[in-house]
Amino acid sequence: MKQTQRISFLCLCSLLLTLLPVNLVQAQTAVQECANSVIVQPGDTLSTIAGEYLDNQIAYARIVAATNAKAGTDATYASIDNPNVLEVGWRLCIPAANETVATSSSATSSSATSASALSSNSAAATSAATSSIAAAAAAITTTASFTPTATPEPLVQLAPGELHPLTIARMRQESYPGSDIVIEQVLEPGVNYERYIASYLSEGNKIYAMLTVPNGERPATGWPVVVFNHGYIPPEVYRTTERYVAYVDAFARNGYIVFRSDYRGHGFSEGDASGGYGTPAYTVDVLNAVSSIKRYAAADPNRIGMWGHSMGGQVTLRAMVVTQDIKAGVIWAGVVASYPDLLAHWRRRNNSTPPDTTTTNRARRWREELTEQFGAPEENPQFWASISPNTYVADLSGPIQLHHGTQDESVPLELSQFLRDEIQAVGGVVEYYEYPGDNHNISANFNTAAARSVAFFDRYVKGE
């Protein structure tokens, strides 16, 4: 009789186990085994390892999460606190390409926060994922805590629990620790400021940048900063010391540190030049630049503005809805409309310089690739809203000033008009200037536009 009862009990337990929710069982068993174990070699970065093993350099955070989780049970694996720092000889856990990494609070670092597991057929799981996103948005390392307004937070699934890297919700989950700034080369000084080629780290890539520092007595809190985002220049011909010289000078000679990132894959910077629209890569580089300049001894970490031209305008707008560190933004001839409006109203002219046949060509195919994967905006409006910073303009970190020439043949004037109207609609602060007959670089009215830009930063960044 007892033997019969024991067998019945075991059968009942087995039946109950088969009825457990699949995602609960997976959560308990995730990251028990690594698909691969990798020993860090000289020159390795997390992004290059992610590209090799996961076919996606941006998926480096999954390696961090898996390795830290594994380190909780196996001391031979590394514990990664800063994804920009790897040591030769560290053992890393590479999850399966389609595996959702589940981590506990004791095993996960803040720099590797991953998306919450999301079951496509479970309302409870959706609610939990939404709560997790809201909590993660308040923990970005580049900004003080803030509560986003009730702009839509569309959730888009690629795999269970994974948001597309371009979504603002996903970008708010990630961390952008930057690094100490290294002076690589001293250049000829400006009229009243020093000029350097500097470098910093972004997702393990060494990124070069132009750095200018004013002469004279440093303010008690440090010099105010303009993080400067350049427009599209073919990555293979880009050089740190060329282009935008007069633009940088306009701010540098007026008492600002200027920090102009090259972006990955440009000039001598490491990484792939994967584009400013189909991936968040350049914005990630800029957010890491913000964190890096905040560490710089001569800079005031609480007085940072951002300037962007053309593609750099898109980078500026995206950065200003991800972090609250940027006190004001100025955008010239920016590619700043929502993604549906970009598809409908803008296509870059062919550049006279033949594009690279691999990375650069793919960077220019973001429209086709996103549409093929997610459908057209009218078919999947939720996705296209989720990747558009315009959806979140109520969360802008500060006022914005817009400049655009009416004869711009590269970026249509209406893109700036769209953004102006969107900011005004939510009660935000925006200044808007049109320059009749002027071009993409606002060449004929450069001095006027530059003076307005400096005055805007003086008001909202310097606090004058």
N, C-alpha and C positions, 0 to 999 in steps of 0.2 A: 504493500500500500504506500509506504513512504517513498519507495523507488518510483512508483507511478506518479506521485505528487511532485517529486523532483523533476521528472521528465516533463510534466505538464507545465511546471513553472518556467523551465528553460525554454520551452516552446513559446510560452507567452512572452517572455523577454525578447526572443528573436523576432516575434511578430511586431512588438512595439518598436523595435529598432528599425524595422523596415518601413514603419509609418512616420518616422521622424522626418521633418522637412529636409530636403536635400541640401539646401544652403547651410543649415545648421551643422550637418555632418561635415560638409566641406570646410566650414569655418574651423571646426575642431581639428581637421586633418591637414589644413593648408600649411605649406612650408615645412612639413615633416621631412621632405627630401628635396634636394636641390637638383634641378635639371643638369646643371654643370657647376663645378667648383673651379674658380679661376684664381691663380696666383698673380698679383699685380707685378708687372714688369716695368723697367724704366721707360718713361714716355707714355704709359697708359693713363687714360682719364676715364671717368665713369661714363661720359657720353660716348666715347669711342668703343668702350666695352659693350655698352647697351646697343650701339649700332651693329656690332659684330654678332652678338648673341641673340638680340631681340629684334633686330632689323628696324630699330627706332631709337635714335640717339636721345630723344626726349624722354624715353622710358627709363632713364638712369635711376629715377627715384624708386622704381620697383626693385632694382638691385640693392639699393640702400636699405629699403624696408625688409627685403628677404634676408640680407646679410645680418642686419641687427636682430631680426627675429631668431635666426639660427645661432647667433652669438649667445643668446639667452640660454641655450641648452648645450652648446658646443664651443668651448673656449678657444678652439683652433681657428674660429672665424673672427674677422675683425669687427670692431664696434665703431661705426662711422658717425661722428658728430657733425662734421662739415663736409658736404659732398665735393667741395673744391679741393680738399686735401686728401690725397692717397699716398700711402707709403709702400715702397717696393717690398714685396714679400707678404703683404696682406693677403688673406684668403677671403674670397668673395663668393657668395651664394647667388647663382643665376637661376631665377625661377623659370618655369616653363613659359614659353611665349604666350600661351593662352591662360595662364594660371593667375587667379586672383590672390594676392598676397594678404593674408590676415595677420595682424600683429597685435600684441598686447601693449599696454601702456608702459610696461617695464622694458620692452624690447625695441620700441620705436622711438627714434630721435625726432625732434621737431622739424629738422631739415628734410625729413623724408616722409611727410604725411601723405598717405595714399587715399584715393577715393574710397568712400564707404561701400560695402557690398550692397548691390541693388538688384533685387529680383524683379524681372520684367513683369511678373504676374502677381506681385504681392503689394497691396496698398500699404501694409505695415512697413515693408522694407523700404518703399519709396519715402514714407514719412521719416524713417530713421536716417536715410541718406540725406534728406533735405536738412534735418537738424544738424547732421555732421558737417555739411557744407557751411551752414551759418556759423558754427563754432570755429571752423577752420579759417573763415574769412577774417575773424577777429584776432588771429594769431600770426599774421604775416610778419616776418622779422624786420622788414624794411619800414614798418609804420607803427605808430601808436595805435592802440585799439580803437576801432570805430564801429558804429552800427550802421550798416547800409540801409538806405530807405527801401520802401516796398517796391522796388523795381522787380520785374519778373526774373526768376531764377530758373530758366528752362533747363531740364535735365535731358541729356542726350547720351544714349548708351552705345558704345562700340563693342564692349564685352561687359559681362556683369560687373557693375560697380565702377566702370571706367568712363570718365568724361573726356570729350575731345580736348586736347591740349590748348586749343584756341579759345575755349569757353572761358568767360570771365570768372565763372564759379570755380573752374579748375585752377586758373591762375591765382586766384585768391587763396587757394589751399596751399600752394607751393611756397617755399622759402627762397630768399635771394640774399645770401649772406655776404656776397662780395669777398673782398680780401684787402690786405694792406696794399697801398699803391707803391709801385716800384718805379723810380726814375731811371729810364733806360738811356736817355741821351739829353744833354743840355743843348738847346738851340740858341740862335741869335735872339736877343731880347726884343720885346716890343718897345713902344715909345715910353711906357711907364710900368711895364710888367715883364716878368720872366716867362720864358717859353720852354717846354720840355716835351719829349716823347716819353710817355709813361706806360705802364701796363698794370693789369689787374686780372683776376680770375673770374670766369663765369662758366658754371657747369663743368669745371675742370679745364676749360680752354683758356689759354693765355691770350688776352685781348689787349691790343695796343690802343693808345688814345693820345690825343693832344691835350696838354694841361698847361694853362696859363695861371700865373699867380701875381697879384698886384704888388708893386713896390710900396714902400712907405710903412708907417706904423700900423700894425695889424689891429683891428677892432678887438675889444676885450673878449667878445664871443667868437671871434674869427671872421674871415671874409665871407660875404654872401656868395652863393654859387649859382651858375647857370649850367645845367647839364644840357649839352648841345647835340641834337640828333640830326645827322645829315640825311639828305635825300638819296635817291637811287643813283649810284655810280657803278658801272660794271666792276665787280669785285676784282677782276684780274688786272685792272689798270688803276685801281684805287691806291693812293699813297697818303699817309698820315699828314704830311706837311703841305699837301696840295689841296686846292679848292677851299672855298668858304673862308679865305684869309681875312677879307674885309668884314665878313659877318662876325667872326670870332673877335676881331679887333674892336668892333663896336661895343661889346660888353666888357672885354678885358681892360680897355683903357678907362672904363667908367667904374672901376672898383669892384669887379666881380672875378672870382675864380671861374674859369671856363674849363669844363671837362667834356671833351668830344670823343666819344667812343668810335672806334673804327667799325665795330660789329664783327662777329665771327666770320672767318673766311675772306675778309677784306685785307688787302696789303699783306702784312706778315702775321696777322692774327690767326690763331688756330681755329679749327672747326670748319664746318661746311656753311657756305653762304646760301642758306636755304630759303631766303626771301623774307619780306616783311609782312606778307598777307596770308599765306597758306600755313605758316607755322608761327608760334610766338617767339621764335629764337632771338630776333633782334631786340624785342621788348625785354626778354629775359636778360640779355646782355646789358641793357640800359638800367634795369632794376638792380642788377648787381653793381653797375657803376654808381648808382645812387648810394647803395650801402657802402661801397668802397670810399667814395668822397666824404661820407659822414665820418669815416675813421681818420681822414687826413687832418693832421694837426692844425693846419692853417685855415681850415674851413669851419664855418658855422653850420652844424648839422641841422639846425632848426630854421635856416634861411636858404632854401633850395628852390630855384625855379627851373623850368624846362622850356627849351626852344626847339622847334622842329620845322623842317622844310620838306614839302612834298611827302615822300614815304615816311620821313622823320616826323611828319605831322600825325600820321596814323600811330606811330610808335608812341608819341607824346600823349595822344588821347587815350590810348589803351593803358599806358602806365598810370595815368591820372585817375582811372577808375579801379585800379588794382591796389595802389598804395596811397596813403594819406600824407606821405613825406613831401610832396611837391606842392609848394604854396601857390604857384601861379604858372600858367602855360601860355606861350606865344607860338602861334603856328602861321607860317607863310605858305600859301599855295598848297594847303594840305590835302592829302587823300583821306578825308575825314568823314565821309558819308557812311551810312550803314552798309553792310555787305549786300543786301538786295539792291540798294541804290547804286553801289559800285558796279554791280553786274549790269544794271540798266543804263547807266550814264557814263561809264568810264572804261576806257581801254588804252593802256600806254602805247604811245607811238613806238615803232621799231627804232631802236638806237642804231646809230651808224657803226658802232663797234660790234662785230659779230659776237653773239653770246657764247659762253662756254656750252658745250654740247651735252653736259651732264647736269651738274648741280644748278647752274644758272638757268638753263632751259627748263628744268623741272620747277624752279622757283617761280618762273613766269607762267606755269600751267596751273596755278592754284585754283582758278575758276573751274577748269575742266575737272580737276581731280576732286574738288569738294562737291561739285554738282553730280559727278558720277557716283560718288559714295553716298550722298545724303539727299539727292534730288534737288530740283530747282526751288527757289524761295517760295513759290506759290504751292509747291507740293509738300514742303517741310518748313513752314515758317518758324516753328519753334527752334529748330537747329540754327537757322541763320540769325535769329534774334539773339541766341545764346552766345554767339561768337562776335557780335557787334558791340563795340564799346558804347555806341550811341544809345543802346537799350538802357544804359546805366548812367546817363549824364546827370541824373539827380544825385549821384554819388561822387561827382567830380571833387577832387581834393582841393580845388581852388578856382579862382576866376580864370577865364581864357580870353585871349585877344587874337582875332583872326585878321589876316591880310591876304588880299588876292587881286591880281591884275585881271582886267576884263578881257584881255587878249591872250590869256594863258592858253597855249596850244598843247600843253602836256596834261594839265589837270583842270577839268571844267570848273568854272566859277561857281556853279550851283552846288558843288559839294560843300563849300564853305557856307553857303547860304542855308543849306539843309541843317548843318550843325548849329549855326546861329539860331535858327528857329526852334530846334529841339531844346537847346539850353534855355532859351527864353520861355518855352512852354512849361518848364518845371521850375521857373523862378530863379534860375542861376544867373551869375554875373558873366556877361560876355560883351566885349567890344568888337566891332566889326568895321573894317576899312576896305573899300574898293578903290582901285587905281585905274582910272579910265585909260585904255590903250596900252597898258603895261603888260609885260610878259611874265613867264613862269618865275623868273628870279627877281621880279619887281625892280628891274635895273634902272628904269627912268626915275623912279621915286625911292631909290634905295635910302638916301639920307633921311627922308621924311619917315619912312617905315621903320628904319633903325632907331631914330629918335623916339618914336612912339613906343617901340618895344622896350627901350631902356627905361623910359618914364613909367611904363607899366610895371616892370620889375622893381623899379625904385619904390613904387607905391605898395606893391603887394608882397615883395620879398625883402627888400631892405627895410621897409616900414617907414619910409620918409614921407 
